[in-house]
Amino acid sequence: MCGRFLLQTDPVTLGERFDVEMPEELAPRYNIAPGQPVLVIVHDGTRRRAGFVRWGLVPPWAEAPTARHQLINARAETAAEKPAFRRAFLKRRCLIVADGYYEWATADGRKQPYCVRRRDGQPFAFAGLWERWEGEDGAVYTGCAILTTQANALTAPIHSRMPVILPPGAEELWLNRDVTDAARLQRLLGPYPSEELVCYPVSARVNDARYDAPDCVEPLDEAEPSNADQL
């Protein structure tokens, strides 16, 4: 799964990388949590657009956009068939921009967070789905979910699943709303190559979703206690 990630690359670099104008209010985030605004890129049929939606997709048939209906992940293998994601998989695909994500290893009842990033330090895009929920009173909630797949060899010792990181060459196809062949799209959703990623332990401060500072992404000194036994 993917329950926390980061985005710290500056807007100019992101705009050049993804060929889109970035929102002026974009600021570094080191510990993005479910329910918070995340940067997504969509294609409106003419051009790419970037903006913010909530991390947590609410199915259009849900009674209300409550926390229990906000789905942060979707399994790549079954998203095209599940009622909650089926419409979004066909017509509402997006890129969710990130610099890395966090995953937790559990041993002896203790949780140790790890950060996973590209080896070259470049930003990337998760394969995402977005959906708009509309209430009878006119209320609108727009949210997204990150697709997950089987973990690669690097991350499997930590968790059996990992978010789908799209190769840059697959991003255009993923955003193309004219493509509705589920089998063709699912071929894009495999594990990212282990050799192109790094994975390292970080401070247990990441465990607190309220904590958002640059030291979230710093490698944990092996001589420094992780504080995991206090969680």
C-alpha positions in Angstrom: 0.0 0.0 0.0 1.0 3.7 0.1 0.0 5.7 3.1 2.4 8.7 3.1 4.6 10.4 0.5 6.6 13.6 -0.1 7.0 16.3 -2.8 9.8 18.8 -2.4 11.0 19.6 -6.0 10.5 23.2 -6.9 7.6 24.2 -9.3 9.9 25.3 -12.2 11.6 21.9 -12.3 8.3 20.1 -12.0 6.7 22.2 -14.8 9.6 21.3 -17.1 9.6 17.7 -16.2 5.8 17.2 -16.7 5.2 19.8 -19.4 2.5 21.6 -17.5 2.1 24.9 -15.6 2.3 24.4 -11.9 -0.1 26.0 -9.3 1.4 29.1 -7.7 0.6 27.8 -4.2 2.7 24.7 -4.6 5.1 24.4 -1.6 7.4 21.6 -0.4 5.7 18.8 1.6 7.7 16.1 3.4 4.9 14.0 5.0 1.8 14.1 2.9 -1.0 12.1 4.5 -4.5 10.8 3.5 -7.2 13.5 3.4 -4.7 16.2 2.5 -4.4 18.1 -0.9 -2.1 16.4 -3.3 -0.8 17.6 -6.7 -2.3 15.8 -9.7 -2.0 16.2 -13.4 -4.8 15.4 -15.8 -5.3 15.8 -19.6 -8.5 17.7 -20.5 -8.5 16.5 -24.1 -6.5 19.5 -25.3 -3.7 20.0 -22.8 -2.3 18.9 -19.5 -3.5 20.7 -16.3 -2.1 20.5 -12.8 -4.0 21.2 -9.6 -4.9 19.9 -6.1 -7.4 17.3 -5.0 -7.8 15.5 -1.8 -6.0 12.2 -1.2 -9.0 9.9 -0.8 -11.3 8.9 -3.6 -15.0 8.9 -2.7 -17.1 6.6 -5.0 -20.0 8.6 -6.7 -22.6 6.3 -5.1 -21.4 6.9 -1.5 -23.9 8.6 0.8 -21.3 11.2 2.0 -17.6 11.9 1.6 -16.9 10.7 5.1 -13.4 9.3 6.1 -14.6 5.7 5.8 -15.5 6.3 2.1 -12.2 8.0 1.2 -10.2 5.3 -0.5 -6.5 6.2 -0.7 -5.3 3.1 -2.6 -6.7 0.9 -5.4 -5.2 -2.5 -6.4 -4.0 -2.3 -10.0 -5.0 -5.9 -10.7 -8.7 -5.3 -10.0 -9.4 -1.5 -10.2 -10.9 -1.8 -13.7 -13.6 -4.1 -12.3 -14.3 -2.7 -8.8 -17.5 -0.5 -8.7 -15.6 2.1 -6.7 -12.9 2.6 -9.3 -14.4 1.3 -12.6 -15.5 4.6 -14.0 -12.3 6.4 -12.9 -10.1 3.7 -14.5 -11.7 4.2 -17.8 -12.0 8.0 -17.9 -10.5 9.7 -14.9 -6.8 8.7 -14.7 -4.2 11.1 -13.4 -0.6 11.5 -12.4 0.0 12.0 -8.7 3.4 13.8 -8.4 5.9 12.8 -5.8 9.6 12.6 -4.9 9.3 9.5 -2.8 7.0 7.5 -0.5 7.2 6.0 3.0 6.5 2.4 4.0 6.7 0.8 7.4 8.4 -2.5 8.4 7.0 -4.2 11.5 9.2 -6.4 13.6 8.6 -7.5 17.2 5.7 -5.2 17.4 7.7 -2.2 16.4 7.2 0.0 13.4 10.2 1.5 11.4 9.5 3.9 8.6 11.5 3.7 5.3 11.7 6.2 2.5 11.7 5.0 -1.1 13.0 7.3 -3.8 14.4 7.2 -7.3 18.1 6.6 -7.3 18.8 9.7 -9.4 16.7 11.9 -7.1 14.3 12.9 -9.8 10.5 13.4 -9.2 8.1 10.9 -10.6 4.4 10.1 -10.9 2.2 7.6 -9.3 -0.5 6.1 -11.4 -3.7 7.6 -10.0 -7.4 7.7 -10.3 -9.6 10.7 -9.5 -13.4 11.0 -8.9 -15.9 13.7 -8.2 -18.6 13.1 -5.6 -21.6 15.4 -5.8 -24.2 15.7 -3.0 -27.9 16.5 -3.4 -27.2 19.8 -1.6 -24.7 20.8 -4.3 -21.6 19.9 -2.3 -18.7 18.7 -4.4 -15.7 16.6 -3.2 -12.9 15.7 -5.6 -10.4 13.0 -4.5 -7.9 10.6 -5.8 -6.4 7.2 -5.1 -3.0 5.7 -5.8 -2.8 2.4 -7.6 -0.7 -0.3 -6.0 1.0 -3.4 -7.3 3.1 -6.3 -6.1 6.3 -5.1 -4.4 9.6 -5.4 -6.2 12.7 -7.2 -4.8 13.9 -4.0 -3.1 10.7 -3.2 -1.2 9.3 -6.7 -0.7 11.1 -7.2 2.7 9.2 -4.2 4.0 5.8 -4.7 2.5 4.1 -7.0 -0.1 2.7 -4.1 -2.0 4.1 -0.8 -3.5 2.6 2.2 -5.3 2.7 2.1 -9.1 5.4 4.4 -10.2 4.9 5.1 -13.9 8.0 5.1 -16.2 8.1 8.6 -17.9 7.4 7.0 -21.3 4.1 5.6 -20.0 2.6 8.8 -18.6 1.2 10.1 -21.8 -0.7 6.8 -22.5 -2.0 6.7 -18.9 -3.4 10.2 -19.3 -5.0 9.6 -22.7 -8.8 9.5 -22.1 -9.3 7.9 -25.5 -7.6 4.7 -24.3 -10.2 2.5 -22.6 -8.6 -0.9 -23.1 -8.2 -2.1 -19.5 -5.7 -4.8 -20.5 -3.5 -2.4 -22.3 -3.6 0.0 -19.4 -2.9 -2.7 -16.8 0.3 -3.6 -18.6 1.6 -0.2 -17.5 1.0 -1.0 -13.8 3.8 -3.4 -12.8 6.5 -2.9 -10.1 9.1 -0.2 -10.7 12.6 -1.7 -11.3 14.5 -2.2 -8.1 17.8 -1.0 -9.5 16.3 2.5 -10.2 15.2 3.0 -6.6 16.8 3.4 -3.2 15.2 2.5 0.2 16.5 3.6 3.5 15.2 4.0 7.1 14.1 7.4 8.4 13.2 8.9 11.7 10.0 7.7 13.5 8.9 11.4 13.4 7.3 10.4 10.1 4.8 8.3 12.0 3.1 11.5 13.1 1.1 12.8 10.2 1.1 16.3 11.8 4.9 16.4 11.5 6.1 17.9 8.2 9.7 19.0 8.0 12.8 18.3 5.8 14.3 15.9 8.3 11.5 13.4 7.5 13.5 12.4 4.4 17.0 12.3 6.0 18.5 8.8 6.3 18.4 7.5 9.9 21.9 7.3 11.4 22.5 3.7 12.4 23.8 5.0 15.8 20.6 7.0 16.4 17.7 5.2 18.1 14.6 5.1 15.8 12.2 5.5 18.8 10.1 2.8 17.1 9.9 1.0 20.4 8.0 3.9 21.9 5.2 3.8 19.3 
